[in-house]
Amino acid sequence: MRFPDKETVERVRKQYPVGTRVELISMDDSMAPPPGTTGVVTGVDDTASLLVSWSNGSCLNVIFGVDHVRKL
């Protein structure tokens, strides 16, 4: 896996500040919440992945360039 550069990480942090509500479109993980699950962004890590607290109690990260969410 190739990690995003610092500029990309900062762009994602500005696009998804803490508290942003998101809806899951797809996630490449067998333990993923179902599509349509909503959650709140709790942060963005140094790989530009979103840290999300999902409404079903899960806290799986949204992996940059792999998984997909939309802002609500």
C-alpha positions, 0 to 999 in steps of 0.5 A, a space after each residue: 500500500 502506498 501512503 498519501 503525502 502530507 498535503 493529501 492528509 491535510 486536505 482530507 482533514 479539512 474536508 472531514 473535520 471532527 464531527 462530520 456526519 458520514 454515510 457508508 457507501 462501501 468498505 472492503 472489510 468482512 466486519 464492515 457495517 452495512 452500506 447506509 450505516 451513518 457515523 461521526 468522524 472522530 479524526 483523520 490519521 496520518 494515512 488519511 484514513 477517517 476514524 469513524 464512530 458508527 451508529 451501530 457501535 463499530 469504530 472501523 476506520 474508512 481506509 483512504 483510497 479503498 473504502 467510500 463514504 459520503 458526507 451528510 
